[in-house]
Amino acid sequence: MLGANDLSIEWQDDTRYWEWGHIPESRFPEVCTLREVWWLEIHGKLAAVNLSQNNTYVAYLVFRTTENCSGLDAPAKSSVSFRGVKRETENVYLQTPGRVRQDYVIPLRRNDGWMEIKLGEFEYKEGDDGEVEMVFKEVTLNKRKSGLIVEGIEIRPK
């Protein structure tokens, strides 16, 4: 798992947009809480050598929302890239939209109380090297977004 501190979050160091702090429910010392942005972009990178070879992995954004969150029901895009192969997914939602279609990716509640949204998957074969890059991007510029608590990105065998 990559904690929020291991991610590159657009404007993460500007306190007008993001707030860093600890919440007891997190396994990490810090999480990143969205105050307000119009452009939401989160990147994570992991060296493949940290994983077991000959597996297919799935990357998930792990998060919560605050009581007064807004704008998180807009369609986003996600992608996972490894060894020149980029797999993109459209219609990824942090909050379930009013009408759910079969081609939507919506969050699921985990046993630990956090939510997760699938960013994508990749294969790691013997002899592969390099970095896996995971991206979540929602850039509906006329939609203000707030109230997202980012814990990190988790990578698990499929």
Rosetta constraint file for C-alpha pairs under 8 A:
AtomPair CA 1 CA 152 HARMONIC 6.82 0.50
AtomPair CA 1 CA 153 HARMONIC 5.72 0.50
AtomPair CA 1 CA 154 HARMONIC 4.26 0.50
AtomPair CA 1 CA 155 HARMONIC 6.11 0.50
AtomPair CA 2 CA 6 HARMONIC 5.61 0.50
AtomPair CA 2 CA 7 HARMONIC 7.01 0.50
AtomPair CA 2 CA 44 HARMONIC 7.45 0.50
AtomPair CA 2 CA 152 HARMONIC 5.33 0.50
AtomPair CA 2 CA 153 HARMONIC 5.16 0.50
AtomPair CA 2 CA 154 HARMONIC 6.25 0.50
AtomPair CA 3 CA 7 HARMONIC 6.89 0.50
AtomPair CA 3 CA 28 HARMONIC 6.47 0.50
AtomPair CA 3 CA 30 HARMONIC 7.97 0.50
AtomPair CA 3 CA 31 HARMONIC 7.57 0.50
AtomPair CA 3 CA 151 HARMONIC 5.84 0.50
AtomPair CA 3 CA 152 HARMONIC 4.26 0.50
AtomPair CA 3 CA 153 HARMONIC 6.65 0.50
AtomPair CA 4 CA 30 HARMONIC 7.06 0.50
AtomPair CA 4 CA 31 HARMONIC 5.60 0.50
AtomPair CA 4 CA 32 HARMONIC 6.23 0.50
AtomPair CA 4 CA 150 HARMONIC 6.16 0.50
AtomPair CA 4 CA 151 HARMONIC 5.29 0.50
AtomPair CA 4 CA 152 HARMONIC 4.59 0.50
AtomPair CA 4 CA 153 HARMONIC 7.73 0.50
AtomPair CA 5 CA 30 HARMONIC 7.14 0.50
AtomPair CA 5 CA 31 HARMONIC 7.46 0.50
AtomPair CA 6 CA 44 HARMONIC 7.13 0.50
AtomPair CA 6 CA 152 HARMONIC 7.83 0.50
AtomPair CA 7 CA 42 HARMONIC 6.92 0.50
AtomPair CA 7 CA 43 HARMONIC 5.75 0.50
AtomPair CA 7 CA 44 HARMONIC 4.85 0.50
AtomPair CA 7 CA 45 HARMONIC 7.40 0.50
AtomPair CA 7 CA 152 HARMONIC 7.22 0.50
AtomPair CA 8 CA 12 HARMONIC 7.53 0.50
AtomPair CA 8 CA 42 HARMONIC 5.86 0.50
AtomPair CA 8 CA 43 HARMONIC 5.01 0.50
AtomPair CA 8 CA 44 HARMONIC 6.30 0.50
AtomPair CA 9 CA 40 HARMONIC 7.89 0.50
AtomPair CA 9 CA 41 HARMONIC 5.95 0.50
AtomPair CA 9 CA 42 HARMONIC 4.51 0.50
AtomPair CA 9 CA 43 HARMONIC 6.30 0.50
AtomPair CA 10 CA 39 HARMONIC 7.84 0.50
AtomPair CA 10 CA 40 HARMONIC 6.69 0.50
AtomPair CA 10 CA 41 HARMONIC 5.47 0.50
AtomPair CA 10 CA 42 HARMONIC 6.48 0.50
AtomPair CA 11 CA 17 HARMONIC 6.72 0.50
AtomPair CA 11 CA 18 HARMONIC 7.25 0.50
AtomPair CA 12 CA 17 HARMONIC 7.13 0.50
AtomPair CA 12 CA 18 HARMONIC 5.52 0.50
AtomPair CA 12 CA 19 HARMONIC 7.81 0.50
AtomPair CA 12 CA 32 HARMONIC 7.74 0.50
AtomPair CA 13 CA 18 HARMONIC 6.94 0.50
AtomPair CA 14 CA 18 HARMONIC 6.22 0.50
AtomPair CA 15 CA 19 HARMONIC 5.73 0.50
AtomPair CA 16 CA 35 HARMONIC 6.98 0.50
AtomPair CA 16 CA 36 HARMONIC 7.39 0.50
AtomPair CA 17 CA 34 HARMONIC 6.14 0.50
AtomPair CA 17 CA 35 HARMONIC 4.95 0.50
AtomPair CA 17 CA 36 HARMONIC 4.97 0.50
AtomPair CA 17 CA 37 HARMONIC 5.95 0.50
AtomPair CA 18 CA 32 HARMONIC 6.46 0.50
AtomPair CA 18 CA 33 HARMONIC 5.57 0.50
AtomPair CA 18 CA 34 HARMONIC 4.66 0.50
AtomPair CA 18 CA 35 HARMONIC 5.24 0.50
AtomPair CA 18 CA 36 HARMONIC 7.20 0.50
AtomPair CA 19 CA 32 HARMONIC 5.72 0.50
AtomPair CA 19 CA 33 HARMONIC 5.09 0.50
AtomPair CA 19 CA 34 HARMONIC 6.49 0.50
AtomPair CA 19 CA 35 HARMONIC 6.81 0.50
AtomPair CA 20 CA 30 HARMONIC 6.30 0.50
AtomPair CA 20 CA 31 HARMONIC 5.85 0.50
AtomPair CA 20 CA 32 HARMONIC 4.71 0.50
AtomPair CA 20 CA 33 HARMONIC 6.32 0.50
AtomPair CA 21 CA 29 HARMONIC 7.74 0.50
AtomPair CA 21 CA 30 HARMONIC 5.02 0.50
AtomPair CA 21 CA 31 HARMONIC 5.66 0.50
AtomPair CA 21 CA 32 HARMONIC 6.64 0.50
AtomPair CA 21 CA 33 HARMONIC 7.80 0.50
AtomPair CA 22 CA 26 HARMONIC 7.50 0.50
AtomPair CA 22 CA 28 HARMONIC 7.75 0.50
AtomPair CA 22 CA 29 HARMONIC 5.66 0.50
AtomPair CA 22 CA 30 HARMONIC 4.59 0.50
AtomPair CA 22 CA 31 HARMONIC 5.93 0.50
AtomPair CA 23 CA 29 HARMONIC 7.95 0.50
AtomPair CA 23 CA 30 HARMONIC 7.35 0.50
AtomPair CA 23 CA 31 HARMONIC 7.26 0.50
AtomPair CA 26 CA 30 HARMONIC 7.84 0.50
AtomPair CA 26 CA 31 HARMONIC 7.51 0.50
AtomPair CA 26 CA 151 HARMONIC 6.90 0.50
AtomPair CA 28 CA 151 HARMONIC 7.48 0.50
AtomPair CA 30 CA 151 HARMONIC 7.86 0.50
AtomPair CA 31 CA 149 HARMONIC 6.67 0.50
AtomPair CA 31 CA 150 HARMONIC 5.79 0.50
AtomPair CA 31 CA 151 HARMONIC 5.17 0.50
AtomPair CA 31 CA 152 HARMONIC 7.88 0.50
AtomPair CA 32 CA 149 HARMONIC 5.70 0.50
AtomPair CA 32 CA 150 HARMONIC 5.22 0.50
AtomPair CA 32 CA 151 HARMONIC 6.94 0.50
AtomPair CA 33 CA 147 HARMONIC 6.62 0.50
AtomPair CA 33 CA 148 HARMONIC 5.66 0.50
AtomPair CA 33 CA 149 HARMONIC 4.33 0.50
AtomPair CA 33 CA 150 HARMONIC 6.29 0.50
AtomPair CA 34 CA 145 HARMONIC 7.85 0.50
AtomPair CA 34 CA 146 HARMONIC 5.32 0.50
AtomPair CA 34 CA 147 HARMONIC 5.29 0.50
AtomPair CA 34 CA 148 HARMONIC 5.08 0.50
AtomPair CA 34 CA 149 HARMONIC 6.34 0.50
AtomPair CA 35 CA 146 HARMONIC 5.18 0.50
AtomPair CA 35 CA 147 HARMONIC 6.14 0.50
AtomPair CA 35 CA 148 HARMONIC 7.93 0.50
AtomPair CA 36 CA 144 HARMONIC 6.67 0.50
AtomPair CA 36 CA 145 HARMONIC 5.57 0.50
AtomPair CA 36 CA 146 HARMONIC 4.62 0.50
AtomPair CA 36 CA 147 HARMONIC 7.62 0.50
AtomPair CA 37 CA 144 HARMONIC 5.93 0.50
AtomPair CA 37 CA 145 HARMONIC 5.39 0.50
AtomPair CA 37 CA 146 HARMONIC 6.71 0.50
AtomPair CA 38 CA 139 HARMONIC 6.74 0.50
AtomPair CA 38 CA 140 HARMONIC 6.90 0.50
AtomPair CA 38 CA 141 HARMONIC 5.22 0.50
AtomPair CA 38 CA 142 HARMONIC 6.91 0.50
AtomPair CA 38 CA 143 HARMONIC 5.99 0.50
AtomPair CA 38 CA 144 HARMONIC 4.88 0.50
AtomPair CA 38 CA 145 HARMONIC 5.89 0.50
AtomPair CA 39 CA 137 HARMONIC 7.95 0.50
AtomPair CA 39 CA 138 HARMONIC 6.33 0.50
AtomPair CA 39 CA 139 HARMONIC 4.71 0.50
AtomPair CA 39 CA 140 HARMONIC 6.96 0.50
AtomPair CA 39 CA 141 HARMONIC 6.29 0.50
AtomPair CA 40 CA 136 HARMONIC 7.90 0.50
AtomPair CA 40 CA 137 HARMONIC 5.76 0.50
AtomPair CA 40 CA 138 HARMONIC 5.14 0.50
AtomPair CA 40 CA 139 HARMONIC 6.07 0.50
AtomPair CA 40 CA 145 HARMONIC 7.78 0.50
AtomPair CA 41 CA 135 HARMONIC 7.27 0.50
AtomPair CA 41 CA 136 HARMONIC 5.74 0.50
AtomPair CA 41 CA 137 HARMONIC 4.42 0.50
AtomPair CA 41 CA 138 HARMONIC 6.39 0.50
AtomPair CA 41 CA 139 HARMONIC 7.76 0.50
AtomPair CA 42 CA 135 HARMONIC 5.68 0.50
AtomPair CA 42 CA 136 HARMONIC 5.18 0.50
AtomPair CA 42 CA 137 HARMONIC 6.47 0.50
AtomPair CA 43 CA 133 HARMONIC 7.09 0.50
AtomPair CA 43 CA 134 HARMONIC 5.68 0.50
AtomPair CA 43 CA 135 HARMONIC 4.59 0.50
AtomPair CA 43 CA 136 HARMONIC 6.65 0.50
AtomPair CA 44 CA 133 HARMONIC 5.73 0.50
AtomPair CA 44 CA 134 HARMONIC 5.08 0.50
AtomPair CA 44 CA 135 HARMONIC 6.52 0.50
AtomPair CA 44 CA 153 HARMONIC 7.09 0.50
AtomPair CA 45 CA 131 HARMONIC 6.26 0.50
AtomPair CA 45 CA 132 HARMONIC 5.54 0.50
AtomPair CA 45 CA 133 HARMONIC 4.56 0.50
AtomPair CA 45 CA 134 HARMONIC 6.37 0.50
AtomPair CA 46 CA 50 HARMONIC 7.59 0.50
AtomPair CA 46 CA 131 HARMONIC 5.37 0.50
AtomPair CA 46 CA 132 HARMONIC 5.26 0.50
AtomPair CA 46 CA 133 HARMONIC 6.74 0.50
AtomPair CA 47 CA 129 HARMONIC 7.64 0.50
AtomPair CA 47 CA 130 HARMONIC 5.92 0.50
AtomPair CA 47 CA 131 HARMONIC 4.37 0.50
AtomPair CA 47 CA 132 HARMONIC 6.30 0.50
AtomPair CA 48 CA 124 HARMONIC 7.39 0.50
AtomPair CA 48 CA 128 HARMONIC 7.72 0.50
AtomPair CA 48 CA 129 HARMONIC 5.88 0.50
AtomPair CA 48 CA 130 HARMONIC 5.87 0.50
AtomPair CA 48 CA 131 HARMONIC 5.52 0.50
AtomPair CA 48 CA 132 HARMONIC 6.31 0.50
AtomPair CA 49 CA 129 HARMONIC 6.60 0.50
AtomPair CA 49 CA 130 HARMONIC 7.79 0.50
AtomPair CA 51 CA 124 HARMONIC 7.95 0.50
AtomPair CA 52 CA 124 HARMONIC 7.70 0.50
AtomPair CA 53 CA 124 HARMONIC 5.49 0.50
AtomPair CA 53 CA 125 HARMONIC 5.16 0.50
AtomPair CA 53 CA 126 HARMONIC 5.28 0.50
AtomPair CA 54 CA 123 HARMONIC 7.27 0.50
AtomPair CA 54 CA 124 HARMONIC 5.51 0.50
AtomPair CA 54 CA 125 HARMONIC 4.30 0.50
AtomPair CA 54 CA 126 HARMONIC 5.85 0.50
AtomPair CA 55 CA 123 HARMONIC 5.91 0.50
AtomPair CA 55 CA 124 HARMONIC 5.54 0.50
AtomPair CA 55 CA 125 HARMONIC 6.69 0.50
AtomPair CA 55 CA 157 HARMONIC 6.49 0.50
AtomPair CA 55 CA 158 HARMONIC 7.74 0.50
AtomPair CA 56 CA 121 HARMONIC 6.95 0.50
AtomPair CA 56 CA 122 HARMONIC 5.65 0.50
AtomPair CA 56 CA 123 HARMONIC 4.28 0.50
AtomPair CA 56 CA 124 HARMONIC 6.21 0.50
AtomPair CA 56 CA 157 HARMONIC 5.81 0.50
AtomPair CA 56 CA 158 HARMONIC 5.63 0.50
AtomPair CA 57 CA 121 HARMONIC 5.41 0.50
AtomPair CA 57 CA 122 HARMONIC 5.46 0.50
AtomPair CA 57 CA 123 HARMONIC 6.23 0.50
AtomPair CA 57 CA 124 HARMONIC 7.57 0.50
AtomPair CA 57 CA 155 HARMONIC 6.39 0.50
AtomPair CA 57 CA 156 HARMONIC 5.41 0.50
AtomPair CA 57 CA 157 HARMONIC 4.29 0.50
AtomPair CA 57 CA 158 HARMONIC 5.12 0.50
AtomPair CA 58 CA 118 HARMONIC 7.21 0.50
AtomPair CA 58 CA 119 HARMONIC 7.52 0.50
AtomPair CA 58 CA 120 HARMONIC 5.76 0.50
AtomPair CA 58 CA 121 HARMONIC 4.18 0.50
AtomPair CA 58 CA 122 HARMONIC 6.63 0.50
AtomPair CA 58 CA 155 HARMONIC 5.60 0.50
AtomPair CA 58 CA 156 HARMONIC 5.45 0.50
AtomPair CA 58 CA 157 HARMONIC 6.18 0.50
AtomPair CA 58 CA 158 HARMONIC 5.76 0.50
AtomPair CA 59 CA 80 HARMONIC 7.69 0.50
AtomPair CA 59 CA 118 HARMONIC 6.11 0.50
AtomPair CA 59 CA 119 HARMONIC 5.48 0.50
AtomPair CA 59 CA 120 HARMONIC 5.63 0.50
AtomPair CA 59 CA 121 HARMONIC 6.03 0.50
AtomPair CA 59 CA 134 HARMONIC 7.30 0.50
AtomPair CA 59 CA 153 HARMONIC 6.65 0.50
AtomPair CA 59 CA 154 HARMONIC 5.68 0.50
AtomPair CA 59 CA 155 HARMONIC 4.43 0.50
AtomPair CA 59 CA 156 HARMONIC 6.61 0.50
AtomPair CA 60 CA 116 HARMONIC 5.81 0.50
AtomPair CA 60 CA 117 HARMONIC 5.31 0.50
AtomPair CA 60 CA 118 HARMONIC 4.51 0.50
AtomPair CA 60 CA 119 HARMONIC 5.33 0.50
AtomPair CA 60 CA 120 HARMONIC 7.43 0.50
AtomPair CA 60 CA 153 HARMONIC 5.46 0.50
AtomPair CA 60 CA 154 HARMONIC 5.20 0.50
AtomPair CA 60 CA 155 HARMONIC 6.39 0.50
AtomPair CA 61 CA 116 HARMONIC 5.43 0.50
AtomPair CA 61 CA 117 HARMONIC 5.33 0.50
AtomPair CA 61 CA 118 HARMONIC 6.60 0.50
AtomPair CA 61 CA 119 HARMONIC 6.66 0.50
AtomPair CA 61 CA 136 HARMONIC 7.98 0.50
AtomPair CA 61 CA 150 HARMONIC 7.86 0.50
AtomPair CA 61 CA 152 HARMONIC 6.08 0.50
AtomPair CA 61 CA 153 HARMONIC 4.53 0.50
AtomPair CA 61 CA 154 HARMONIC 6.51 0.50
AtomPair CA 62 CA 114 HARMONIC 6.54 0.50
AtomPair CA 62 CA 115 HARMONIC 5.71 0.50
AtomPair CA 62 CA 116 HARMONIC 4.51 0.50
AtomPair CA 62 CA 117 HARMONIC 6.83 0.50
AtomPair CA 62 CA 150 HARMONIC 6.46 0.50
AtomPair CA 62 CA 151 HARMONIC 5.59 0.50
AtomPair CA 62 CA 152 HARMONIC 5.35 0.50
AtomPair CA 62 CA 153 HARMONIC 5.69 0.50
AtomPair CA 62 CA 154 HARMONIC 6.84 0.50
AtomPair CA 63 CA 114 HARMONIC 5.81 0.50
AtomPair CA 63 CA 115 HARMONIC 5.27 0.50
AtomPair CA 63 CA 116 HARMONIC 6.23 0.50
AtomPair CA 63 CA 148 HARMONIC 6.99 0.50
AtomPair CA 63 CA 149 HARMONIC 5.41 0.50
AtomPair CA 63 CA 150 HARMONIC 4.62 0.50
AtomPair CA 63 CA 151 HARMONIC 5.36 0.50
AtomPair CA 63 CA 152 HARMONIC 7.09 0.50
AtomPair CA 64 CA 114 HARMONIC 5.62 0.50
AtomPair CA 64 CA 115 HARMONIC 5.78 0.50
AtomPair CA 64 CA 148 HARMONIC 6.13 0.50
AtomPair CA 64 CA 149 HARMONIC 5.00 0.50
AtomPair CA 64 CA 150 HARMONIC 6.74 0.50
AtomPair CA 64 CA 151 HARMONIC 7.85 0.50
AtomPair CA 65 CA 69 HARMONIC 6.19 0.50
AtomPair CA 65 CA 147 HARMONIC 5.43 0.50
AtomPair CA 65 CA 148 HARMONIC 4.65 0.50
AtomPair CA 65 CA 149 HARMONIC 5.61 0.50
AtomPair CA 66 CA 147 HARMONIC 4.84 0.50
AtomPair CA 66 CA 148 HARMONIC 6.43 0.50
AtomPair CA 66 CA 149 HARMONIC 7.21 0.50
AtomPair CA 67 CA 147 HARMONIC 7.45 0.50
AtomPair CA 68 CA 146 HARMONIC 7.95 0.50
AtomPair CA 68 CA 147 HARMONIC 6.33 0.50
AtomPair CA 69 CA 145 HARMONIC 7.46 0.50
AtomPair CA 69 CA 146 HARMONIC 5.16 0.50
AtomPair CA 69 CA 147 HARMONIC 3.94 0.50
AtomPair CA 69 CA 148 HARMONIC 6.71 0.50
AtomPair CA 70 CA 144 HARMONIC 7.12 0.50
AtomPair CA 70 CA 145 HARMONIC 5.40 0.50
AtomPair CA 70 CA 146 HARMONIC 5.26 0.50
AtomPair CA 70 CA 147 HARMONIC 6.50 0.50
AtomPair CA 71 CA 143 HARMONIC 5.93 0.50
AtomPair CA 71 CA 144 HARMONIC 5.57 0.50
AtomPair CA 71 CA 145 HARMONIC 4.31 0.50
AtomPair CA 71 CA 146 HARMONIC 6.63 0.50
AtomPair CA 72 CA 93 HARMONIC 7.11 0.50
AtomPair CA 72 CA 94 HARMONIC 5.53 0.50
AtomPair CA 72 CA 95 HARMONIC 5.57 0.50
AtomPair CA 72 CA 145 HARMONIC 6.00 0.50
AtomPair CA 72 CA 146 HARMONIC 7.44 0.50
AtomPair CA 72 CA 148 HARMONIC 7.87 0.50
AtomPair CA 73 CA 93 HARMONIC 5.86 0.50
AtomPair CA 73 CA 94 HARMONIC 6.16 0.50
AtomPair CA 73 CA 95 HARMONIC 4.75 0.50
AtomPair CA 73 CA 96 HARMONIC 6.15 0.50
AtomPair CA 73 CA 97 HARMONIC 5.35 0.50
AtomPair CA 74 CA 93 HARMONIC 6.38 0.50
AtomPair CA 74 CA 94 HARMONIC 7.90 0.50
AtomPair CA 74 CA 95 HARMONIC 7.99 0.50
AtomPair CA 74 CA 97 HARMONIC 7.49 0.50
AtomPair CA 74 CA 138 HARMONIC 7.38 0.50
AtomPair CA 74 CA 140 HARMONIC 7.33 0.50
AtomPair CA 74 CA 143 HARMONIC 7.96 0.50
AtomPair CA 75 CA 90 HARMONIC 7.39 0.50
AtomPair CA 75 CA 91 HARMONIC 4.78 0.50
AtomPair CA 75 CA 92 HARMONIC 5.56 0.50
AtomPair CA 75 CA 93 HARMONIC 5.43 0.50
AtomPair CA 75 CA 138 HARMONIC 6.82 0.50
AtomPair CA 76 CA 90 HARMONIC 6.28 0.50
AtomPair CA 76 CA 91 HARMONIC 5.56 0.50
AtomPair CA 76 CA 92 HARMONIC 4.89 0.50
AtomPair CA 76 CA 93 HARMONIC 6.12 0.50
AtomPair CA 76 CA 136 HARMONIC 7.16 0.50
AtomPair CA 76 CA 137 HARMONIC 5.64 0.50
AtomPair CA 76 CA 138 HARMONIC 4.38 0.50
AtomPair CA 76 CA 139 HARMONIC 7.40 0.50
AtomPair CA 77 CA 88 HARMONIC 7.06 0.50
AtomPair CA 77 CA 89 HARMONIC 5.62 0.50
AtomPair CA 77 CA 90 HARMONIC 4.57 0.50
AtomPair CA 77 CA 91 HARMONIC 6.27 0.50
AtomPair CA 77 CA 92 HARMONIC 5.75 0.50
AtomPair CA 77 CA 136 HARMONIC 6.01 0.50
AtomPair CA 77 CA 137 HARMONIC 5.32 0.50
AtomPair CA 77 CA 138 HARMONIC 6.41 0.50
AtomPair CA 78 CA 88 HARMONIC 5.70 0.50
AtomPair CA 78 CA 89 HARMONIC 5.20 0.50
AtomPair CA 78 CA 90 HARMONIC 6.63 0.50
AtomPair CA 78 CA 92 HARMONIC 6.93 0.50
AtomPair CA 78 CA 119 HARMONIC 5.18 0.50
AtomPair CA 78 CA 120 HARMONIC 7.09 0.50
AtomPair CA 78 CA 134 HARMONIC 7.49 0.50
AtomPair CA 78 CA 135 HARMONIC 5.35 0.50
AtomPair CA 78 CA 136 HARMONIC 4.49 0.50
AtomPair CA 78 CA 137 HARMONIC 6.18 0.50
AtomPair CA 79 CA 86 HARMONIC 6.65 0.50
AtomPair CA 79 CA 87 HARMONIC 5.40 0.50
AtomPair CA 79 CA 88 HARMONIC 4.21 0.50
AtomPair CA 79 CA 89 HARMONIC 6.09 0.50
AtomPair CA 79 CA 119 HARMONIC 5.93 0.50
AtomPair CA 79 CA 120 HARMONIC 5.97 0.50
AtomPair CA 79 CA 133 HARMONIC 7.99 0.50
AtomPair CA 79 CA 134 HARMONIC 5.75 0.50
AtomPair CA 79 CA 135 HARMONIC 5.22 0.50
AtomPair CA 79 CA 136 HARMONIC 6.84 0.50
AtomPair CA 80 CA 86 HARMONIC 5.74 0.50
AtomPair CA 80 CA 87 HARMONIC 5.45 0.50
AtomPair CA 80 CA 88 HARMONIC 6.72 0.50
AtomPair CA 80 CA 119 HARMONIC 6.73 0.50
AtomPair CA 80 CA 120 HARMONIC 5.44 0.50
AtomPair CA 80 CA 121 HARMONIC 6.41 0.50
AtomPair CA 80 CA 122 HARMONIC 7.02 0.50
AtomPair CA 80 CA 132 HARMONIC 7.00 0.50
AtomPair CA 80 CA 133 HARMONIC 5.62 0.50
AtomPair CA 80 CA 134 HARMONIC 4.51 0.50
AtomPair CA 80 CA 135 HARMONIC 6.52 0.50
AtomPair CA 81 CA 85 HARMONIC 5.49 0.50
AtomPair CA 81 CA 86 HARMONIC 4.16 0.50
AtomPair CA 81 CA 87 HARMONIC 6.33 0.50
AtomPair CA 81 CA 122 HARMONIC 7.53 0.50
AtomPair CA 81 CA 132 HARMONIC 5.72 0.50
AtomPair CA 81 CA 133 HARMONIC 5.11 0.50
AtomPair CA 81 CA 134 HARMONIC 6.55 0.50
AtomPair CA 82 CA 86 HARMONIC 6.58 0.50
AtomPair CA 82 CA 122 HARMONIC 6.90 0.50
AtomPair CA 82 CA 130 HARMONIC 7.37 0.50
AtomPair CA 82 CA 131 HARMONIC 6.42 0.50
AtomPair CA 82 CA 132 HARMONIC 4.82 0.50
AtomPair CA 82 CA 133 HARMONIC 6.64 0.50
AtomPair CA 83 CA 128 HARMONIC 7.68 0.50
AtomPair CA 83 CA 129 HARMONIC 7.64 0.50
AtomPair CA 83 CA 130 HARMONIC 6.78 0.50
AtomPair CA 83 CA 131 HARMONIC 7.74 0.50
AtomPair CA 83 CA 132 HARMONIC 7.85 0.50
AtomPair CA 87 CA 120 HARMONIC 6.79 0.50
AtomPair CA 87 CA 121 HARMONIC 7.57 0.50
AtomPair CA 88 CA 120 HARMONIC 7.26 0.50
AtomPair CA 89 CA 119 HARMONIC 7.37 0.50
AtomPair CA 89 CA 120 HARMONIC 7.19 0.50
AtomPair CA 90 CA 104 HARMONIC 7.70 0.50
AtomPair CA 91 CA 103 HARMONIC 7.21 0.50
AtomPair CA 91 CA 104 HARMONIC 5.12 0.50
AtomPair CA 91 CA 105 HARMONIC 6.18 0.50
AtomPair CA 92 CA 104 HARMONIC 6.06 0.50
AtomPair CA 92 CA 105 HARMONIC 4.61 0.50
AtomPair CA 92 CA 106 HARMONIC 6.21 0.50
AtomPair CA 92 CA 117 HARMONIC 7.78 0.50
AtomPair CA 93 CA 97 HARMONIC 7.26 0.50
AtomPair CA 93 CA 104 HARMONIC 7.41 0.50
AtomPair CA 93 CA 105 HARMONIC 6.11 0.50
AtomPair CA 93 CA 106 HARMONIC 5.16 0.50
AtomPair CA 93 CA 107 HARMONIC 6.90 0.50
AtomPair CA 93 CA 117 HARMONIC 7.79 0.50
AtomPair CA 94 CA 106 HARMONIC 6.56 0.50
AtomPair CA 94 CA 107 HARMONIC 6.02 0.50
AtomPair CA 94 CA 117 HARMONIC 7.02 0.50
AtomPair CA 95 CA 106 HARMONIC 6.88 0.50
AtomPair CA 95 CA 107 HARMONIC 6.80 0.50
AtomPair CA 96 CA 100 HARMONIC 7.12 0.50
AtomPair CA 96 CA 106 HARMONIC 5.77 0.50
AtomPair CA 96 CA 107 HARMONIC 7.18 0.50
AtomPair CA 100 CA 104 HARMONIC 6.59 0.50
AtomPair CA 105 CA 117 HARMONIC 7.30 0.50
AtomPair CA 105 CA 118 HARMONIC 7.25 0.50
AtomPair CA 106 CA 117 HARMONIC 6.39 0.50
AtomPair CA 107 CA 115 HARMONIC 6.11 0.50
AtomPair CA 107 CA 116 HARMONIC 5.34 0.50
AtomPair CA 107 CA 117 HARMONIC 4.56 0.50
AtomPair CA 107 CA 118 HARMONIC 7.58 0.50
AtomPair CA 108 CA 115 HARMONIC 5.52 0.50
AtomPair CA 108 CA 116 HARMONIC 5.49 0.50
AtomPair CA 108 CA 117 HARMONIC 6.57 0.50
AtomPair CA 109 CA 113 HARMONIC 6.40 0.50
AtomPair CA 109 CA 114 HARMONIC 6.00 0.50
AtomPair CA 109 CA 115 HARMONIC 4.46 0.50
AtomPair CA 109 CA 116 HARMONIC 6.51 0.50
AtomPair CA 110 CA 114 HARMONIC 5.47 0.50
AtomPair CA 110 CA 115 HARMONIC 5.67 0.50
AtomPair CA 110 CA 116 HARMONIC 6.90 0.50
AtomPair CA 119 CA 134 HARMONIC 7.00 0.50
AtomPair CA 119 CA 135 HARMONIC 7.19 0.50
AtomPair CA 119 CA 136 HARMONIC 6.93 0.50
AtomPair CA 120 CA 134 HARMONIC 7.89 0.50
AtomPair CA 124 CA 128 HARMONIC 6.45 0.50
